[in-house]
Amino acid sequence: MQTGAIEHNLLVGVDYLQFESDIGYEDAAAPSIDLYNPTTAKSTPACSTLPPPVTAVISLLKNARPGCICRIRCALASGY
């Protein structure tokens, strides 16, 4: 479509996004680290002194999202 010296292109459409995601993880305590005097030795406390790990948490995420697109591009028409 052209209006005087400007040419217009119109794009319209629809889109649809659907996804599922499961996430599982475990959380556990770790020995503290001195940031100002770290040691490279692997001296970790005995496992009996650390609390047991937290059980795995599994999360299921479902999402569906419809959408629409409307785009207008304007440019000088050829010959101007």
OpenMM code with the backbone's topology and positions (N, CA, C; nanometers):
from openmm import Vec3, app, unit

residues = "MET GLN THR GLY ALA ILE GLU HIS ASN LEU LEU VAL GLY VAL ASP TYR LEU GLN PHE GLU SER ASP ILE GLY TYR GLU ASP ALA ALA ALA PRO SER ILE ASP LEU TYR ASN PRO THR THR ALA LYS SER THR PRO ALA CYS SER THR LEU PRO PRO PRO VAL THR ALA VAL ILE SER LEU LEU LYS ASN ALA ARG PRO GLY CYS ILE CYS ARG ILE ARG CYS ALA LEU ALA SER GLY TYR".split()
positions = [
    Vec3(0.0846, -0.1148, 0.0000),
    Vec3(0.0000, 0.0000, 0.0000),
    Vec3(0.0906, 0.1230, 0.0000),
    Vec3(0.0478, 0.2262, -0.0717),
    Vec3(0.1305, 0.3466, -0.0823),
    Vec3(0.0433, 0.4680, -0.0589),
    Vec3(0.0909, 0.5597, 0.0240),
    Vec3(0.0227, 0.6869, 0.0469),
    Vec3(0.1237, 0.7971, 0.0162),
    Vec3(0.1141, 0.8531, -0.1012),
    Vec3(0.2081, 0.9552, -0.1437),
    Vec3(0.3472, 0.8971, -0.1597),
    Vec3(0.4441, 0.9552, -0.0924),
    Vec3(0.5826, 0.9114, -0.1053),
    Vec3(0.6172, 0.7983, -0.0078),
    Vec3(0.5215, 0.7556, 0.0733),
    Vec3(0.5494, 0.6525, 0.1738),
    Vec3(0.4799, 0.5219, 0.1365),
    Vec3(0.5578, 0.4170, 0.1385),
    Vec3(0.5069, 0.2823, 0.1108),
    Vec3(0.4904, 0.2099, 0.2443),
    Vec3(0.3757, 0.1448, 0.2626),
    Vec3(0.3446, 0.0746, 0.3871),
    Vec3(0.3346, -0.0759, 0.3616),
    Vec3(0.3960, -0.1526, 0.4479),
    Vec3(0.3797, -0.2980, 0.4458),
    Vec3(0.3181, -0.3388, 0.5786),
    Vec3(0.2104, -0.4138, 0.5752),
    Vec3(0.1385, -0.4551, 0.6949),
    Vec3(0.1516, -0.6056, 0.7121),
    Vec3(0.1898, -0.6459, 0.8309),
    Vec3(0.2027, -0.7875, 0.8633),
    Vec3(0.1157, -0.8154, 0.9844),
    Vec3(0.0248, -0.9107, 0.9734),
    Vec3(-0.0592, -0.9517, 1.0861),
    Vec3(-0.0521, -1.1024, 1.0993),
    Vec3(-0.0677, -1.1499, 1.2209),
    Vec3(-0.0644, -1.2935, 1.2420),
    Vec3(-0.0944, -1.3285, 1.3868),
    Vec3(-0.0972, -1.4563, 1.4139),
    Vec3(-0.1187, -1.5064, 1.5498),
    Vec3(-0.0079, -1.6054, 1.5827),
    Vec3(0.0199, -1.6197, 1.7105),
    Vec3(0.1161, -1.7212, 1.7530),
    Vec3(0.0666, -1.7840, 1.8824),
    Vec3(0.1232, -1.8995, 1.9136),
    Vec3(0.0822, -1.9730, 2.0327),
    Vec3(0.2052, -2.0418, 2.0888),
    Vec3(0.2313, -2.0208, 2.2172),
    Vec3(0.3470, -2.0803, 2.2833),
    Vec3(0.2973, -2.1698, 2.3964),
    Vec3(0.3443, -2.2927, 2.3990),
    Vec3(0.3086, -2.3851, 2.5065),
    Vec3(0.4341, -2.4603, 2.5470),
    Vec3(0.4603, -2.4674, 2.6782),
    Vec3(0.5768, -2.5424, 2.7230),
    Vec3(0.5524, -2.6018, 2.8599),
    Vec3(0.6281, -2.7070, 2.8892),
    Vec3(0.6273, -2.7724, 3.0191),
    Vec3(0.7713, -2.7881, 3.0645),
    Vec3(0.7934, -2.7753, 3.1947),
    Vec3(0.9279, -2.7877, 3.2477),
    Vec3(0.9218, -2.8517, 3.3856),
    Vec3(1.0036, -2.9529, 3.4115),
    Vec3(1.0126, -3.0075, 3.5471),
    Vec3(1.1517, -2.9785, 3.6013),
    Vec3(1.1540, -2.9396, 3.7252),
    Vec3(1.2788, -2.9038, 3.7898),
    Vec3(1.2925, -2.9862, 3.9161),
    Vec3(1.4069, -3.0488, 3.9344),
    Vec3(1.4331, -3.1232, 4.0565),
    Vec3(1.5714, -3.0885, 4.1078),
    Vec3(1.5841, -3.0715, 4.2368),
    Vec3(1.7146, -3.0410, 4.2933),
    Vec3(1.7195, -3.0851, 4.4385),
    Vec3(1.8391, -3.0923, 4.4914),
    Vec3(1.8592, -3.1216, 4.6325),
    Vec3(1.9418, -3.0096, 4.6924),
    Vec3(1.9178, -2.9859, 4.8180),
    Vec3(1.9885, -2.8821, 4.8904),
    Vec3(2.0594, -2.9467, 5.0078),
    Vec3(2.1846, -2.9146, 5.0299),
    Vec3(2.2591, -2.9729, 5.1415),
    Vec3(2.3543, -2.8684, 5.1981),
    Vec3(2.3919, -2.8885, 5.3224),
    Vec3(2.4856, -2.7973, 5.3878),
    Vec3(2.6271, -2.8263, 5.3397),
    Vec3(2.7121, -2.7255, 5.3480),
    Vec3(2.8528, -2.7405, 5.3117),
    Vec3(2.9360, -2.6712, 5.4189),
    Vec3(3.0592, -2.7122, 5.4354),
    Vec3(3.1428, -2.6451, 5.5350),
    Vec3(3.1678, -2.5001, 5.4961),
    Vec3(3.1875, -2.4149, 5.5956),
    Vec3(3.2096, -2.2734, 5.5677),
    Vec3(3.3496, -2.2519, 5.5104),
    Vec3(3.3642, -2.1426, 5.4367),
    Vec3(3.4922, -2.1077, 5.3740),
    Vec3(3.5308, -1.9687, 5.4228),
    Vec3(3.6547, -1.9535, 5.4650),
    Vec3(3.7054, -1.8223, 5.5040),
    Vec3(3.7502, -1.7503, 5.3772),
    Vec3(3.6805, -1.6454, 5.3399),
    Vec3(3.7111, -1.5754, 5.2153),
    Vec3(3.8456, -1.5043, 5.2185),
    Vec3(3.8921, -1.4645, 5.3384),
    Vec3(4.0169, -1.3899, 5.3485),
    Vec3(4.1383, -1.4800, 5.3693),
    Vec3(4.1134, -1.6063, 5.4049),
    Vec3(4.2230, -1.7006, 5.4247),
    Vec3(4.1766, -1.8410, 5.3826),
    Vec3(4.1482, -1.8579, 5.2549),
    Vec3(4.0990, -1.9891, 5.2120),
    Vec3(4.2104, -2.0931, 5.2133),
    Vec3(4.1727, -2.2150, 5.2359),
    Vec3(4.2698, -2.3242, 5.2318),
    Vec3(4.2356, -2.4127, 5.1134),
    Vec3(4.3376, -2.4638, 5.0502),
    Vec3(4.3142, -2.5518, 4.9355),
    Vec3(4.3075, -2.6977, 4.9764),
    Vec3(4.3374, -2.7260, 5.1026),
    Vec3(4.3295, -2.8645, 5.1501),
    Vec3(4.1838, -2.9074, 5.1546),
    Vec3(4.1601, -3.0294, 5.1223),
    Vec3(4.0237, -3.0802, 5.1215),
    Vec3(3.9894, -3.1357, 5.2590),
    Vec3(3.9905, -3.0497, 5.3575),
    Vec3(3.9590, -3.0936, 5.4928),
    Vec3(3.8126, -3.0646, 5.5206),
    Vec3(3.7284, -3.1577, 5.4870),
    Vec3(3.5861, -3.1420, 5.5131),
    Vec3(3.5517, -3.2167, 5.6401),
    Vec3(3.4562, -3.1674, 5.7135),
    Vec3(3.4182, -3.2377, 5.8355),
    Vec3(3.3559, -3.3728, 5.8024),
    Vec3(3.3543, -3.4592, 5.8995),
    Vec3(3.2945, -3.5915, 5.8792),
    Vec3(3.1481, -3.5749, 5.8422),
    Vec3(3.0986, -3.6639, 5.7631),
    Vec3(2.9599, -3.6544, 5.7170),
    Vec3(2.8615, -3.6527, 5.8334),
    Vec3(2.8979, -3.7117, 5.9445),
    Vec3(2.8054, -3.7167, 6.0575),
    Vec3(2.7856, -3.5795, 6.1210),
    Vec3(2.8756, -3.4835, 6.0973),
    Vec3(2.8607, -3.3509, 6.1577),
    Vec3(2.7762, -3.2578, 6.0714),
    Vec3(2.7516, -3.2929, 5.9464),
    Vec3(2.6689, -3.2102, 5.8593),
    Vec3(2.5241, -3.2561, 5.8675),
    Vec3(2.4291, -3.1630, 5.8577),
    Vec3(2.2889, -3.2047, 5.8572),
    Vec3(2.2572, -3.2834, 5.7296),
    Vec3(2.1571, -3.3698, 5.7344),
    Vec3(2.1223, -3.4474, 5.6150),
    Vec3(2.0689, -3.3562, 5.5050),
    Vec3(2.0838, -3.3963, 5.3785),
    Vec3(2.0339, -3.3127, 5.2690),
    Vec3(1.8819, -3.3021, 5.2711),
    Vec3(1.8334, -3.1914, 5.2228),
    Vec3(1.6902, -3.1719, 5.2083),
    Vec3(1.6441, -3.2579, 5.0918),
    Vec3(1.5296, -3.3173, 5.1056),
    Vec3(1.4807, -3.4041, 4.9981),
    Vec3(1.4599, -3.3245, 4.8704),
    Vec3(1.4668, -3.3946, 4.7610),
    Vec3(1.4540, -3.3300, 4.6298),
    Vec3(1.3178, -3.2640, 4.6163),
    Vec3(1.3182, -3.1469, 4.5594),
    Vec3(1.1953, -3.0741, 4.5329),
    Vec3(1.1732, -3.0781, 4.3827),
    Vec3(1.0582, -3.1274, 4.3440),
    Vec3(1.0290, -3.1370, 4.2008),
    Vec3(0.9122, -3.0434, 4.1713),
    Vec3(0.9317, -2.9606, 4.0732),
    Vec3(0.8303, -2.8623, 4.0376),
    Vec3(0.7956, -2.8811, 3.8904),
    Vec3(0.6691, -2.8823, 3.8600),
    Vec3(0.6238, -2.8934, 3.7217),
    Vec3(0.5606, -2.7608, 3.6826),
    Vec3(0.6141, -2.6996, 3.5792),
    Vec3(0.5645, -2.5714, 3.5324),
    Vec3(0.5010, -2.5914, 3.3954),
    Vec3(0.3773, -2.5499, 3.3828),
    Vec3(0.3078, -2.5566, 3.2542),
    Vec3(0.2625, -2.4158, 3.2197),
    Vec3(0.2789, -2.3805, 3.0947),
    Vec3(0.2400, -2.2472, 3.0522),
    Vec3(0.1930, -2.2523, 2.9077),
    Vec3(0.0842, -2.1852, 2.8802),
    Vec3(0.0338, -2.1714, 2.7431),
    Vec3(0.0018, -2.0237, 2.7234),
    Vec3(0.0477, -1.9680, 2.6109),
    Vec3(0.0297, -1.8250, 2.5904),
    Vec3(-0.0027, -1.7973, 2.4437),
    Vec3(-0.1253, -1.7529, 2.4151),
    Vec3(-0.1575, -1.7110, 2.2788),
    Vec3(-0.1153, -1.5656, 2.2582),
    Vec3(-0.0960, -1.5277, 2.1352),
    Vec3(-0.0567, -1.3899, 2.1080),
    Vec3(-0.0950, -1.3491, 1.9671),
    Vec3(-0.0845, -1.2206, 1.9416),
    Vec3(-0.1111, -1.1707, 1.8064),
    Vec3(0.0012, -1.0744, 1.7679),
    Vec3(0.0206, -1.0611, 1.6385),
    Vec3(0.1276, -0.9784, 1.5838),
    Vec3(0.0650, -0.8787, 1.4872),
    Vec3(0.1051, -0.7539, 1.4996),
    Vec3(0.0654, -0.6516, 1.4040),
    Vec3(0.1863, -0.5613, 1.3835),
    Vec3(0.2389, -0.5591, 1.2632),
    Vec3(0.3586, -0.4806, 1.2347),
    Vec3(0.3361, -0.4002, 1.1064),
    Vec3(0.3697, -0.2734, 1.1141),
    Vec3(0.3602, -0.1859, 0.9970),
    Vec3(0.4987, -0.1304, 0.9686),
    Vec3(0.5455, -0.1499, 0.8472),
    Vec3(0.6766, -0.0977, 0.8067),
    Vec3(0.6536, 0.0122, 0.7050),
    Vec3(0.7150, 0.1269, 0.7310),
    Vec3(0.7025, 0.2409, 0.6405),
    Vec3(0.8395, 0.2711, 0.5782),
    Vec3(0.8390, 0.3023, 0.4505),
    Vec3(0.9617, 0.3363, 0.3810),
    Vec3(0.9287, 0.4322, 0.2672),
    Vec3(1.0311, 0.5054, 0.2255),
    Vec3(1.0112, 0.5919, 0.1085),
    Vec3(0.9924, 0.5045, -0.0142),
    Vec3(0.8937, 0.5369, -0.0911),
    Vec3(0.8644, 0.4602, -0.2130),
    Vec3(0.9743, 0.4863, -0.3153),
    Vec3(0.9953, 0.3900, -0.4032),
    Vec3(1.0981, 0.4071, -0.5064),
    Vec3(1.0586, 0.5224, -0.5990),
    Vec3(1.1558, 0.5992, -0.6391),
    Vec3(1.1290, 0.7123, -0.7267),
    Vec3(1.1246, 0.8442, -0.6515),
    Vec3(1.1377, 0.8396, -0.5217),
    Vec3(1.1368, 0.9639, -0.4426),
    Vec3(1.2707, 0.9908, -0.3853),
] * unit.nanometer
topology = app.Topology()
chain = topology.addChain("A")
for resn in residues:
    res = topology.addResidue(resn, chain)
    for name in ("N", "CA", "C"):
        topology.addAtom(name, app.Element.getBySymbol(name[0]), res)
